[in-house]
Amino acid sequence: MLTIKCAACKKKLWKYEKLGQGEVLRCHKERIVKLYQSVVWEHKIRCRCGKEIGIDKGDHIKMIAKAFTYSGTKVNI
């Protein structure tokens, strides 16, 4: 389970169940386990500080690589 955080202000954005060892390039919405208060859902996903984190593509979020950090473990499949 990964905790996705804003790279600018370090606030928690959401908890995400990552499958496989690859990079976090997209977050599938059905695997987001917990949302925190700091997320603004629009066409572009933003932290409350204003930093753009990703782009809503319908069933997933295309992540902007330098806009977020994460901690936790990935699930091997």
Steps between C-alpha positions, in 0.01 A plus 500: 500500500645836396430838655508765224613846621533843341864578415453869579327501841539132604129457585349154455281471191380136494587140581547286190538126446784473244533168318842411358841657538482767226480876528185678618397643163126473551272433795191292422204644689369160616832440682489827698417377849479824700473865398629777721356853526781660298380385154299721263330284235454679168625417150845562647571352842648760735619512857348769723829694468428538125760255366370294206543129579340330200238502226167316527467257209171336603588165658853607602709804589806572286759606757752784456831343605664794682176614672470221757696269726399169653589269782399145580527168322389378157315167462691244292289309249 
